[in-house]
Amino acid sequence: MLGLTLALGLSAVAATALGAVAIGFGTVVEVLGHHLFLVPEQQAWSAPRDAIVWQVRLPRVVLAVTVGAGLAVAGLALQAMVRNLLADPYLLGVNSGASTGAAAAILFGVTLGLGEHALAGSAFLGALAASVLVYAIARSGGRVTSVRLLLAGVAVGYALQAVTSFLIFASDSAEGARSVMFWLLGSLALAEWGASLLVAATVVVLTVAVLTAAGPRLDALAIGDETALSLGVPPERFRMLLLVVVALCIAVVVSAAGSIGFVGLVVPHLARRAVGAAHRWTVPVAALMGAVLLLWADVLARTVLAPQEIPIGIITAVLGAPFLLLLVRRLHVAAP
């Protein structure tokens, strides 16, 4: 845990230093010390470099840490909730709901009275609407089981993807369609100091804390409903509470950074291999691993074709797809 925390700190400094304009590590540390700890200002850096570090890159680093940690712990909780090793945040259709809301805001100016926060707000409301719809469908039979939740999430996700595609097709704005496609693949370019970043970070920190505290209950639910009942954990009620917590976390991070795949699928497996299956330990470890992974994915997105930026979802897919293939192969080999 301590090693991962140290790796996250060093990765954050490196991510702040690397980019189209290279800035020395020493300068980054001095600028951060000046703004965070009121260290007297030095003459070693110029005002433009100060602005690059503090106003441009550091908010992006904070958002990357927030989104990476949120997606990782959400994926971990979902895999326990539905007892499926291939579950990830896309499962609940929340990503698709956020994409539909963002597409409506970008292409047709649906602001919902949110002003400058129209994009993030519309995406957040779309994600929450998708979560409510998934829960309503899963609950229609009287009980919220893992199978119902899985099927409802897949169905709602596909339906909302179709709605988003229709909105892009119906729009006559080529630039708007390009913006939606870039947002659908994920981007941290909108990161800035403000209420939205504070809300996202707060929600993710609280989600990590709640899931860590609920670790033993997650362990019981991951084994099976009968085991959970025998240990005093009502599976249906606990699954419903998990759905609310996870959906809120996913809605916040997706509304801030778009749809970023594979983090919620890959990182939980890495965390379990590192510290075992006990969720009391895997939740914080997964949060740290997800943060580090997305930090370096964003560095690659900003630097590979600099000054042009690659959607970060492409980077995570390139990194995650081989891991998924390896996982499928190992599961096949392990099967009798």
Beta strands, then each sheet from edge to edge (+ up, - down):
end
